[in-house]
Amino acid sequence: MTTPESDAVRLGPNDVVRFLLELFALFSLGYWGYLAWPFPWPGVLFMIGVPLFAAVVWALFRSPKAVVPLDPVGRALVEILVFGSAAAAWFMLGLPLIGAGFAVVAVISGVINGRSELTKGDNE
């Protein structure tokens, strides 16, 4: 018999940071779509479409309850694609400090998360 404590999801500080990184990545891609393309039609389509595409890719392949389960390398590649695109968007907008800061935080968080996923997989 399982207890409610054993089924509880434990969120650590890196989980919160990763969630904020995901939200900032979606915001970054939408902001890039709004500013990088002429308004209204290409800008509106990219402002809505690019973050939506990134969210669908993340939900399908990278989320904790992903529809398509991947090995650690595949999950890392999806994460690099989404977070790298968001960092590149800031560089293209002429704001390299934001892009570099985001990239550094994303890499540190990704390494911490990847190591915890690998050790968790070894224990199962």
N, CA, C and O atoms as CSV, one atom per row, in Angstrom:
chain,resi,resn,atom,element,x,y,z
A,1,MET,N,N,0.844,-1.180,0.000
A,1,MET,CA,C,0.000,0.000,0.000
A,1,MET,C,C,0.886,1.239,0.000
A,1,MET,O,O,1.822,1.354,0.791
A,2,THR,N,N,0.574,2.159,-0.899
A,2,THR,CA,C,1.376,3.374,-0.962
A,2,THR,C,C,0.745,4.451,-0.097
A,2,THR,O,O,-0.476,4.533,0.041
A,3,THR,N,N,1.580,5.248,0.461
A,3,THR,CA,C,1.110,6.363,1.273
A,3,THR,C,C,1.096,7.623,0.426
A,3,THR,O,O,1.798,7.698,-0.582
A,4,PRO,N,N,0.313,8.606,0.817
A,4,PRO,CA,C,0.292,9.858,0.059
A,4,PRO,C,C,1.669,10.523,-0.001
A,4,PRO,O,O,1.980,11.228,-0.960
A,5,GLU,N,N,2.489,10.297,1.021
A,5,GLU,CA,C,3.808,10.913,1.021
A,5,GLU,C,C,4.696,10.322,-0.065
A,5,GLU,O,O,5.514,11.034,-0.647
A,6,SER,N,N,4.545,9.018,-0.348
A,6,SER,CA,C,5.390,8.393,-1.362
A,6,SER,C,C,4.977,8.780,-2.778
A,6,SER,O,O,5.802,8.741,-3.692
A,7,ASP,N,N,3.703,9.155,-2.976
A,7,ASP,CA,C,3.223,9.563,-4.291
A,7,ASP,C,C,3.385,11.057,-4.537
A,7,ASP,O,O,3.147,11.526,-5.650
A,8,ALA,N,N,3.779,11.803,-3.531
A,8,ALA,CA,C,3.888,13.248,-3.663
A,8,ALA,C,C,5.054,13.606,-4.588
A,8,ALA,O,O,6.110,12.974,-4.560
A,9,VAL,N,N,4.837,14.610,-5.384
A,9,VAL,CA,C,5.882,15.106,-6.264
A,9,VAL,C,C,6.709,16.114,-5.488
A,9,VAL,O,O,6.174,17.040,-4.879
A,10,ARG,N,N,8.009,15.923,-5.518
A,10,ARG,CA,C,8.900,16.836,-4.796
A,10,ARG,C,C,9.538,17.789,-5.793
A,10,ARG,O,O,10.175,17.376,-6.763
A,11,LEU,N,N,9.350,19.057,-5.531
A,11,LEU,CA,C,9.926,20.082,-6.385
A,11,LEU,C,C,11.121,20.697,-5.675
A,11,LEU,O,O,11.024,21.144,-4.532
A,12,GLY,N,N,12.227,20.710,-6.360
A,12,GLY,CA,C,13.423,21.329,-5.825
A,12,GLY,C,C,13.594,22.718,-6.411
A,12,GLY,O,O,12.818,23.134,-7.272
A,13,PRO,N,N,14.603,23.434,-5.949
A,13,PRO,CA,C,14.852,24.783,-6.479
A,13,PRO,C,C,15.132,24.776,-7.983
A,13,PRO,O,O,14.709,25.686,-8.697
A,14,ASN,N,N,15.840,23.757,-8.465
A,14,ASN,CA,C,16.135,23.711,-9.896
A,14,ASN,C,C,14.872,23.480,-10.716
A,14,ASN,O,O,14.796,23.937,-11.856
A,15,ASP,N,N,13.888,22.791,-10.172
A,15,ASP,CA,C,12.622,22.608,-10.887
A,15,ASP,C,C,11.907,23.937,-11.093
A,15,ASP,O,O,11.323,24.182,-12.149
A,16,VAL,N,N,11.959,24.780,-10.087
A,16,VAL,CA,C,11.346,26.106,-10.201
A,16,VAL,C,C,12.107,26.949,-11.223
A,16,VAL,O,O,11.501,27.632,-12.048
A,17,VAL,N,N,13.437,26.895,-11.164
A,17,VAL,CA,C,14.254,27.639,-12.124
A,17,VAL,C,C,13.966,27.156,-13.542
A,17,VAL,O,O,13.848,27.965,-14.462
A,18,ARG,N,N,13.854,25.855,-13.719
A,18,ARG,CA,C,13.592,25.314,-15.048
A,18,ARG,C,C,12.219,25.743,-15.571
A,18,ARG,O,O,12.074,26.035,-16.758
A,19,PHE,N,N,11.223,25.783,-14.702
A,19,PHE,CA,C,9.902,26.248,-15.121
A,19,PHE,C,C,9.963,27.716,-15.550
A,19,PHE,O,O,9.368,28.101,-16.556
A,20,LEU,N,N,10.678,28.522,-14.789
A,20,LEU,CA,C,10.824,29.932,-15.157
A,20,LEU,C,C,11.608,30.079,-16.465
A,20,LEU,O,O,11.303,30.954,-17.276
A,21,LEU,N,N,12.607,29.234,-16.669
A,21,LEU,CA,C,13.345,29.250,-17.934
A,21,LEU,C,C,12.433,28.903,-19.107
A,21,LEU,O,O,12.523,29.517,-20.170
A,22,GLU,N,N,11.567,27.930,-18.917
A,22,GLU,CA,C,10.632,27.554,-19.979
A,22,GLU,C,C,9.692,28.710,-20.316
A,22,GLU,O,O,9.457,29.007,-21.487
A,23,LEU,N,N,9.159,29.356,-19.281
A,23,LEU,CA,C,8.272,30.496,-19.527
A,23,LEU,C,C,9.012,31.633,-20.218
A,23,LEU,O,O,8.478,32.256,-21.136
A,24,PHE,N,N,10.242,31.906,-19.782
A,24,PHE,CA,C,11.023,32.978,-20.390
A,24,PHE,C,C,11.385,32.632,-21.832
A,24,PHE,O,O,11.429,33.519,-22.685
A,25,ALA,N,N,11.644,31.359,-22.114
A,25,ALA,CA,C,11.937,30.947,-23.487
A,25,ALA,C,C,10.727,31.188,-24.387
A,25,ALA,O,O,10.873,31.690,-25.502
A,26,LEU,N,N,9.542,30.835,-23.911
A,26,LEU,CA,C,8.336,31.070,-24.708
A,26,LEU,C,C,8.098,32.567,-24.921
A,26,LEU,O,O,7.748,32.998,-26.020
A,27,PHE,N,N,8.291,33.356,-23.855
A,27,PHE,CA,C,8.169,34.804,-23.986
A,27,PHE,C,C,9.188,35.340,-24.988
A,27,PHE,O,O,8.854,36.171,-25.833
A,28,SER,N,N,10.418,34.868,-24.896
A,28,SER,CA,C,11.490,35.333,-25.777
A,28,SER,C,C,11.163,35.058,-27.239
A,28,SER,O,O,11.354,35.918,-28.098
A,29,LEU,N,N,10.675,33.869,-27.512
A,29,LEU,CA,C,10.341,33.519,-28.890
A,29,LEU,C,C,9.169,34.350,-29.410
A,29,LEU,O,O,9.165,34.754,-30.573
A,30,GLY,N,N,8.184,34.606,-28.564
A,30,GLY,CA,C,7.068,35.455,-28.969
A,30,GLY,C,C,7.496,36.896,-29.184
A,30,GLY,O,O,7.054,37.542,-30.133
A,31,TYR,N,N,8.343,37.396,-28.318
A,31,TYR,CA,C,8.852,38.772,-28.434
A,31,TYR,C,C,9.675,38.913,-29.707
A,31,TYR,O,O,9.568,39.914,-30.417
A,32,TRP,N,N,10.494,37.911,-29.991
A,32,TRP,CA,C,11.277,37.919,-31.224
A,32,TRP,C,C,10.349,37.923,-32.433
A,32,TRP,O,O,10.572,38.680,-33.378
A,33,GLY,N,N,9.317,37.092,-32.414
A,33,GLY,CA,C,8.380,37.046,-33.523
A,33,GLY,C,C,7.670,38.366,-33.740
A,33,GLY,O,O,7.364,38.733,-34.874
A,34,TYR,N,N,7.408,39.080,-32.656
A,34,TYR,CA,C,6.723,40.370,-32.747
A,34,TYR,C,C,7.641,41.445,-33.328
A,34,TYR,O,O,7.213,42.237,-34.166
A,35,LEU,N,N,8.904,41.475,-32.886
A,35,LEU,CA,C,9.805,42.547,-33.301
A,35,LEU,C,C,10.590,42.255,-34.575
A,35,LEU,O,O,10.970,43.190,-35.279
A,36,ALA,N,N,10.841,41.008,-34.887
A,36,ALA,CA,C,11.726,40.687,-36.004
A,36,ALA,C,C,11.025,40.699,-37.358
A,36,ALA,O,O,11.692,40.707,-38.393
A,37,TRP,N,N,9.725,40.701,-37.370
A,37,TRP,CA,C,9.001,40.623,-38.630
A,37,TRP,C,C,8.084,41.825,-38.772
A,37,TRP,O,O,7.628,42.377,-37.771
A,38,PRO,N,N,7.805,42.243,-40.016
A,38,PRO,CA,C,6.910,43.389,-40.201
A,38,PRO,C,C,5.502,43.077,-39.695
A,38,PRO,O,O,5.008,41.955,-39.808
A,39,PHE,N,N,4.894,44.087,-39.148
A,39,PHE,CA,C,3.566,43.941,-38.583
A,39,PHE,C,C,2.547,44.226,-39.668
A,39,PHE,O,O,2.872,45.073,-40.501
A,40,PRO,N,N,1.409,43.667,-39.776
A,40,PRO,CA,C,0.761,42.784,-38.843
A,40,PRO,C,C,0.937,41.304,-39.143
A,40,PRO,O,O,1.121,40.526,-38.206
A,41,TRP,N,N,0.890,40.868,-40.417
A,41,TRP,CA,C,0.747,39.431,-40.612
A,41,TRP,C,C,1.979,38.594,-40.336
A,41,TRP,O,O,1.861,37.668,-39.533
A,42,PRO,N,N,3.096,38.810,-40.888
A,42,PRO,CA,C,4.178,37.906,-40.473
A,42,PRO,C,C,4.487,38.032,-38.989
A,42,PRO,O,O,4.783,37.039,-38.324
A,43,GLY,N,N,4.416,39.255,-38.469
A,43,GLY,CA,C,4.710,39.463,-37.054
A,43,GLY,C,C,3.748,38.739,-36.132
A,43,GLY,O,O,4.177,38.096,-35.173
A,44,VAL,N,N,2.472,38.831,-36.403
A,44,VAL,CA,C,1.464,38.178,-35.563
A,44,VAL,C,C,1.583,36.654,-35.682
A,44,VAL,O,O,1.486,35.940,-34.684
A,45,LEU,N,N,1.791,36.170,-36.889
A,45,LEU,CA,C,1.917,34.724,-37.068
A,45,LEU,C,C,3.139,34.171,-36.342
A,45,LEU,O,O,3.059,33.128,-35.692
A,46,PHE,N,N,4.258,34.861,-36.449
A,46,PHE,CA,C,5.455,34.398,-35.760
A,46,PHE,C,C,5.349,34.608,-34.252
A,46,PHE,O,O,5.850,33.790,-33.480
A,47,MET,N,N,4.707,35.684,-33.827
A,47,MET,CA,C,4.548,35.964,-32.399
A,47,MET,C,C,3.731,34.864,-31.718
A,47,MET,O,O,3.999,34.522,-30.566
A,48,ILE,N,N,2.757,34.318,-32.403
A,48,ILE,CA,C,1.920,33.264,-31.840
A,48,ILE,C,C,2.455,31.880,-32.195
A,48,ILE,O,O,2.478,30.981,-31.355
A,49,GLY,N,N,2.883,31.718,-33.435
A,49,GLY,CA,C,3.252,30.402,-33.931
A,49,GLY,C,C,4.538,29.839,-33.367
A,49,GLY,O,O,4.594,28.649,-33.058
A,50,VAL,N,N,5.573,30.649,-33.223
A,50,VAL,CA,C,6.858,30.128,-32.769
A,50,VAL,C,C,6.784,29.648,-31.317
A,50,VAL,O,O,7.230,28.535,-31.036
A,51,PRO,N,N,6.241,30.436,-30.381
A,51,PRO,CA,C,6.132,29.897,-29.017
A,51,PRO,C,C,5.192,28.700,-28.929
A,51,PRO,O,O,5.427,27.785,-28.139
A,52,LEU,N,N,4.141,28.699,-29.724
A,52,LEU,CA,C,3.220,27.561,-29.735
A,52,LEU,C,C,3.925,26.306,-30.229
A,52,LEU,O,O,3.755,25.231,-29.654
A,53,PHE,N,N,4.716,26.434,-31.290
A,53,PHE,CA,C,5.480,25.295,-31.800
A,53,PHE,C,C,6.470,24.792,-30.748
A,53,PHE,O,O,6.598,23.587,-30.533
A,54,ALA,N,N,7.167,25.722,-30.096
A,54,ALA,CA,C,8.134,25.332,-29.059
A,54,ALA,C,C,7.425,24.632,-27.900
A,54,ALA,O,O,7.944,23.650,-27.370
A,55,ALA,N,N,6.263,25.114,-27.500
A,55,ALA,CA,C,5.522,24.489,-26.401
A,55,ALA,C,C,5.055,23.084,-26.775
A,55,ALA,O,O,5.086,22.177,-25.944
A,56,VAL,N,N,4.627,22.904,-28.017
A,56,VAL,CA,C,4.186,21.580,-28.459
A,56,VAL,C,C,5.368,20.615,-28.505
A,56,VAL,O,O,5.251,19.471,-28.067
A,57,VAL,N,N,6.498,21.065,-29.029
A,57,VAL,CA,C,7.692,20.218,-29.069
A,57,VAL,C,C,8.107,19.834,-27.654
A,57,VAL,O,O,8.431,18.677,-27.389
A,58,TRP,N,N,8.096,20.815,-26.738
A,58,TRP,CA,C,8.473,20.549,-25.344
A,58,TRP,C,C,7.505,19.544,-24.715
A,58,TRP,O,O,7.931,18.611,-24.035
A,59,ALA,N,N,6.212,19.735,-24.942
A,59,ALA,CA,C,5.218,18.829,-24.354
A,59,ALA,C,C,5.326,17.416,-24.921
A,59,ALA,O,O,5.146,16.439,-24.194
A,60,LEU,N,N,5.616,17.306,-26.204
A,60,LEU,CA,C,5.704,15.988,-26.821
A,60,LEU,C,C,6.959,15.222,-26.409
A,60,LEU,O,O,6.907,14.010,-26.201
A,61,PHE,N,N,8.082,15.922,-26.291
A,61,PHE,CA,C,9.356,15.221,-26.144
A,61,PHE,C,C,10.104,15.470,-24.839
A,61,PHE,O,O,10.898,14.620,-24.435
A,62,ARG,N,N,9.887,16.598,-24.161
A,62,ARG,CA,C,10.762,16.949,-23.044
A,62,ARG,C,C,10.076,17.036,-21.693
A,62,ARG,O,O,10.746,16.926,-20.667
A,63,SER,N,N,8.800,17.223,-21.656
A,63,SER,CA,C,8.117,17.399,-20.374
A,63,SER,C,C,8.211,16.115,-19.537
A,63,SER,O,O,8.479,15.042,-20.078
A,64,PRO,N,N,7.992,16.223,-18.227
A,64,PRO,CA,C,8.053,15.019,-17.393
A,64,PRO,C,C,7.052,13.929,-17.817
A,64,PRO,O,O,7.313,12.742,-17.626
A,65,LYS,N,N,5.934,14.325,-18.378
A,65,LYS,CA,C,4.938,13.355,-18.859
A,65,LYS,C,C,4.865,13.417,-20.384
A,65,LYS,O,O,3.782,13.548,-20.954
A,66,ALA,N,N,6.009,13.322,-21.033
A,66,ALA,CA,C,6.095,13.449,-22.484
A,66,ALA,C,C,5.321,12.333,-23.177
A,66,ALA,O,O,5.307,11.189,-22.723
A,67,VAL,N,N,4.688,12.687,-24.271
A,67,VAL,CA,C,3.933,11.721,-25.059
A,67,VAL,C,C,4.883,10.749,-25.755
A,67,VAL,O,O,4.608,9.552,-25.837
A,68,VAL,N,N,5.990,11.268,-26.249
A,68,VAL,CA,C,6.997,10.451,-26.927
A,68,VAL,C,C,8.218,10.372,-26.009
A,68,VAL,O,O,8.994,11.325,-25.936
A,69,PRO,N,N,8.397,9.258,-25.314
A,69,PRO,CA,C,9.539,9.167,-24.409
A,69,PRO,C,C,10.852,9.063,-25.190
A,69,PRO,O,O,10.963,8.305,-26.153
A,70,LEU,N,N,11.826,9.833,-24.755
A,70,LEU,CA,C,13.141,9.830,-25.385
A,70,LEU,C,C,14.202,9.413,-24.380
A,70,LEU,O,O,13.982,9.461,-23.170
A,71,ASP,N,N,15.341,9.010,-24.889
A,71,ASP,CA,C,16.471,8.727,-24.022
A,71,ASP,C,C,17.073,10.058,-23.560
A,71,ASP,O,O,16.670,11.109,-24.058
A,72,PRO,N,N,18.010,10.041,-22.636
A,72,PRO,CA,C,18.574,11.303,-22.124
A,72,PRO,C,C,19.194,12.186,-23.206
A,72,PRO,O,O,19.117,13.411,-23.114
A,73,VAL,N,N,19.795,11.598,-24.212
A,73,VAL,CA,C,20.401,12.402,-25.275
A,73,VAL,C,C,19.315,13.120,-26.075
A,73,VAL,O,O,19.463,14.301,-26.388
A,74,GLY,N,N,18.246,12.438,-26.405
A,74,GLY,CA,C,17.145,13.056,-27.140
A,74,GLY,C,C,16.492,14.178,-26.354
A,74,GLY,O,O,16.183,15.231,-26.912
A,75,ARG,N,N,16.280,13.959,-25.054
A,75,ARG,CA,C,15.702,15.015,-24.214
A,75,ARG,C,C,16.621,16.225,-24.155
A,75,ARG,O,O,16.163,17.367,-24.191
A,76,ALA,N,N,17.930,15.965,-24.064
A,76,ALA,CA,C,18.890,17.074,-24.033
A,76,ALA,C,C,18.879,17.847,-25.346
A,76,ALA,O,O,18.971,19.075,-25.340
A,77,LEU,N,N,18.767,17.151,-26.463
A,77,LEU,CA,C,18.736,17.837,-27.758
A,77,LEU,C,C,17.506,18.716,-27.913
A,77,LEU,O,O,17.597,19.821,-28.448
A,78,VAL,N,N,16.363,18.238,-27.452
A,78,VAL,CA,C,15.144,19.047,-27.522
A,78,VAL,C,C,15.296,20.287,-26.643
A,78,VAL,O,O,14.911,21.388,-27.036
A,79,GLU,N,N,15.858,20.099,-25.458
A,79,GLU,CA,C,16.059,21.225,-24.559
A,79,GLU,C,C,17.031,22.244,-25.152
A,79,GLU,O,O,16.799,23.450,-25.065
A,80,ILE,N,N,18.112,21.763,-25.751
A,80,ILE,CA,C,19.076,22.661,-26.381
A,80,ILE,C,C,18.429,23.414,-27.536
A,80,ILE,O,O,18.691,24.601,-27.726
A,81,LEU,N,N,17.597,22.743,-28.297
A,81,LEU,CA,C,16.913,23.380,-29.420
A,81,LEU,C,C,16.010,24.519,-28.953
A,81,LEU,O,O,16.061,25.618,-29.505
A,82,VAL,N,N,15.191,24.263,-27.948
A,82,VAL,CA,C,14.240,25.280,-27.485
A,82,VAL,C,C,14.972,26.418,-26.776
A,82,VAL,O,O,14.764,27.585,-27.108
A,83,PHE,N,N,15.822,26.094,-25.810
A,83,PHE,CA,C,16.519,27.147,-25.066
A,83,PHE,C,C,17.538,27.867,-25.940
A,83,PHE,O,O,17.731,29.075,-25.801
A,84,GLY,N,N,18.197,27.129,-26.846
A,84,GLY,CA,C,19.140,27.774,-27.756
A,84,GLY,C,C,18.451,28.732,-28.704
A,84,GLY,O,O,18.995,29.789,-29.025
A,85,SER,N,N,17.253,28.374,-29.156
A,85,SER,CA,C,16.483,29.272,-30.023
A,85,SER,C,C,16.093,30.546,-29.288
A,85,SER,O,O,16.126,31.636,-29.859
A,86,ALA,N,N,15.725,30.406,-28.028
A,86,ALA,CA,C,15.351,31.587,-27.248
A,86,ALA,C,C,16.560,32.489,-27.029
A,86,ALA,O,O,16.443,33.710,-27.125
A,87,ALA,N,N,17.721,31.901,-26.735
A,87,ALA,CA,C,18.931,32.710,-26.553
A,87,ALA,C,C,19.312,33.384,-27.869
A,87,ALA,O,O,19.677,34.559,-27.883
A,88,ALA,N,N,19.228,32.647,-28.968
A,88,ALA,CA,C,19.556,33.213,-30.277
A,88,ALA,C,C,18.612,34.355,-30.644
A,88,ALA,O,O,19.016,35.305,-31.315
A,89,ALA,N,N,17.370,34.264,-30.210
A,89,ALA,CA,C,16.407,35.329,-30.498
A,89,ALA,C,C,16.864,36.645,-29.882
A,89,ALA,O,O,16.748,37.697,-30.511
A,90,TRP,N,N,17.382,36.594,-28.663
A,90,TRP,CA,C,17.860,37.827,-28.018
A,90,TRP,C,C,19.080,38.377,-28.742
A,90,TRP,O,O,19.224,39.593,-28.866
A,91,PHE,N,N,19.957,37.506,-29.221
A,91,PHE,CA,C,21.107,37.973,-29.991
A,91,PHE,C,C,20.649,38.638,-31.284
A,91,PHE,O,O,21.194,39.672,-31.671
A,92,MET,N,N,19.655,38.059,-31.959
A,92,MET,CA,C,19.155,38.643,-33.202
A,92,MET,C,C,18.458,39.970,-32.977
A,92,MET,O,O,18.423,40.822,-33.865
A,93,LEU,N,N,17.902,40.142,-31.787
A,93,LEU,CA,C,17.234,41.417,-31.472
A,93,LEU,C,C,18.231,42.486,-31.035
A,93,LEU,O,O,17.842,43.622,-30.763
A,94,GLY,N,N,19.513,42.129,-30.966
A,94,GLY,CA,C,20.525,43.110,-30.579
A,94,GLY,C,C,20.691,43.248,-29.078
A,94,GLY,O,O,21.204,44.262,-28.606
A,95,LEU,N,N,20.268,42.245,-28.321
A,95,LEU,CA,C,20.391,42.262,-26.860
A,95,LEU,C,C,21.204,41.045,-26.412
A,95,LEU,O,O,20.662,40.113,-25.816
A,96,PRO,N,N,22.513,41.061,-26.705
A,96,PRO,CA,C,23.319,39.866,-26.435
A,96,PRO,C,C,23.508,39.570,-24.950
A,96,PRO,O,O,23.714,38.412,-24.584
A,97,LEU,N,N,23.444,40.578,-24.087
A,97,LEU,CA,C,23.601,40.304,-22.650
A,97,LEU,C,C,22.446,39.468,-22.108
A,97,LEU,O,O,22.655,38.571,-21.291
A,98,ILE,N,N,21.239,39.758,-22.559
A,98,ILE,CA,C,20.089,38.958,-22.134
A,98,ILE,C,C,20.212,37.543,-22.677
A,98,ILE,O,O,19.970,36.575,-21.956
A,99,GLY,N,N,20.589,37.419,-23.948
A,99,GLY,CA,C,20.750,36.106,-24.550
A,99,GLY,C,C,21.834,35.289,-23.872
A,99,GLY,O,O,21.646,34.100,-23.612
A,100,ALA,N,N,22.973,35.918,-23.584
A,100,ALA,CA,C,24.074,35.202,-22.933
A,100,ALA,C,C,23.710,34.834,-21.496
A,100,ALA,O,O,24.014,33.730,-21.043
A,101,GLY,N,N,23.061,35.751,-20.779
A,101,GLY,CA,C,22.640,35.447,-19.403
A,101,GLY,C,C,21.647,34.306,-19.361
A,101,GLY,O,O,21.750,33.411,-18.523
A,102,PHE,N,N,20.683,34.341,-20.268
A,102,PHE,CA,C,19.712,33.253,-20.345
A,102,PHE,C,C,20.398,31.932,-20.671
A,102,PHE,O,O,20.091,30.901,-20.072
A,103,ALA,N,N,21.330,31.967,-21.625
A,103,ALA,CA,C,22.022,30.740,-22.030
A,103,ALA,C,C,22.839,30.159,-20.882
A,103,ALA,O,O,22.850,28.944,-20.689
A,104,VAL,N,N,23.518,31.004,-20.121
A,104,VAL,CA,C,24.334,30.514,-19.006
A,104,VAL,C,C,23.453,29.864,-17.949
A,104,VAL,O,O,23.768,28.777,-17.466
A,105,VAL,N,N,22.359,30.514,-17.587
A,105,VAL,CA,C,21.454,29.948,-16.577
A,105,VAL,C,C,20.833,28.650,-17.098
A,105,VAL,O,O,20.694,27.685,-16.346
A,106,ALA,N,N,20.463,28.622,-18.372
A,106,ALA,CA,C,19.856,27.418,-18.951
A,106,ALA,C,C,20.846,26.257,-18.978
A,106,ALA,O,O,20.468,25.116,-18.713
A,107,VAL,N,N,22.099,26.536,-19.295
A,107,VAL,CA,C,23.102,25.467,-19.336
A,107,VAL,C,C,23.352,24.915,-17.939
A,107,VAL,O,O,23.402,23.699,-17.755
A,108,ILE,N,N,23.507,25.790,-16.957
A,108,ILE,CA,C,23.741,25.335,-15.582
A,108,ILE,C,C,22.559,24.508,-15.089
A,108,ILE,O,O,22.744,23.437,-14.511
A,109,SER,N,N,21.352,25.002,-15.314
A,109,SER,CA,C,20.163,24.278,-14.887
A,109,SER,C,C,20.029,22.956,-15.631
A,109,SER,O,O,19.639,21.948,-15.040
A,110,GLY,N,N,20.350,22.953,-16.927
A,110,GLY,CA,C,20.261,21.727,-17.704
A,110,GLY,C,C,21.246,20.670,-17.254
A,110,GLY,O,O,20.920,19.483,-17.229
A,111,VAL,N,N,22.454,21.092,-16.896
A,111,VAL,CA,C,23.448,20.138,-16.411
A,111,VAL,C,C,23.002,19.546,-15.079
A,111,VAL,O,O,23.109,18.338,-14.866
A,112,ILE,N,N,22.505,20.391,-14.189
A,112,ILE,CA,C,22.021,19.897,-12.892
A,112,ILE,C,C,20.867,18.923,-13.093
A,112,ILE,O,O,20.830,17.859,-12.475
A,113,ASN,N,N,19.922,19.291,-13.962
A,113,ASN,CA,C,18.774,18.429,-14.216
A,113,ASN,C,C,19.193,17.131,-14.897
A,113,ASN,O,O,18.698,16.061,-14.545
A,114,GLY,N,N,20.090,17.214,-15.858
A,114,GLY,CA,C,20.541,16.020,-16.552
A,114,GLY,C,C,21.237,15.041,-15.626
A,114,GLY,O,O,21.030,13.831,-15.714
A,115,ARG,N,N,22.057,15.569,-14.744
A,115,ARG,CA,C,22.739,14.696,-13.781
A,115,ARG,C,C,21.735,14.036,-12.842
A,115,ARG,O,O,21.875,12.856,-12.520
A,116,SER,N,N,20.727,14.783,-12.401
A,116,SER,CA,C,19.736,14.181,-11.502
A,116,SER,C,C,18.884,13.154,-12.237
A,116,SER,O,O,18.513,12.136,-11.651
A,117,GLU,N,N,18.563,13.400,-13.521
A,117,GLU,CA,C,17.798,12.417,-14.294
A,117,GLU,C,C,18.602,11.143,-14.511
A,117,GLU,O,O,18.053,10.044,-14.439
A,118,LEU,N,N,19.890,11.281,-14.774
A,118,LEU,CA,C,20.722,10.103,-14.994
A,118,LEU,C,C,20.883,9.283,-13.717
A,118,LEU,O,O,20.840,8.054,-13.761
A,119,THR,N,N,21.066,9.951,-12.583
A,119,THR,CA,C,21.206,9.196,-11.315
A,119,THR,C,C,19.877,8.592,-10.914
A,119,THR,O,O,19.843,7.500,-10.346
A,120,LYS,N,N,18.775,9.282,-11.199
A,120,LYS,CA,C,17.454,8.720,-10.893
A,120,LYS,C,C,17.194,7.497,-11.748
A,120,LYS,O,O,16.621,6.518,-11.270
A,121,GLY,N,N,17.611,7.541,-13.023
A,121,GLY,CA,C,17.436,6.395,-13.905
A,121,GLY,C,C,18.263,5.200,-13.487
A,121,GLY,O,O,17.846,4.062,-13.700
A,122,ASP,N,N,19.433,5.428,-12.893
A,122,ASP,CA,C,20.269,4.333,-12.415
A,122,ASP,C,C,19.671,3.664,-11.211
A,122,ASP,O,O,19.893,2.470,-11.008
A,123,ASN,N,N,18.915,4.386,-10.394
A,123,ASN,CA,C,18.340,3.836,-9.169
A,123,ASN,C,C,17.067,3.044,-9.425
A,123,ASN,O,O,16.641,2.268,-8.569
A,124,GLU,N,N,16.459,3.225,-10.581
A,124,GLU,CA,C,15.180,2.546,-10.853
A,124,GLU,C,C,15.402,1.163,-11.368
A,124,GLU,O,O,14.442,0.447,-11.649
